[in-house]
Amino acid sequence: MNTQKLMNTALNSLDAIGYRLDQYGITAKVNRHNLAAFIMLEQKHLEGEWDSIQVRLDRRRAQVESLVRPVLNQVNRFRGVAS
């Protein structure tokens, strides 16, 4: 079964479930459009979390470099290596 056919089957099943739930008066919010909106929202949320992690990592890297650089300069000066 190819990917497109599998995806269409899953989306049709989701629509059928949403239709049945709507018939029983439980909810009218289960359909492929709300699923797509939810997935896009979560994707943006995860992108934001990833960016936040990257910023924290870059900040820590800069802090470590600022601590290590003077030590390396001292070592190089002691060894007689031009920096």
C-alpha angles and dihedrals in degrees: 000000000000124000097252093052091047092049092049090050091051093047092047089050090050090051090049092051090048091049092051093047089050090051090054090048094242100120142330094203101087108097141110093267094057090044091053091048091049092049092049091048092051091047090056090045091053092046089054092049091049091050090050091052091048092052092050091048092049091049092051091046090054091049092051092047091051089053096044099043096070091047092051091047090054092048092048091047090051091049091046095243117145113238 
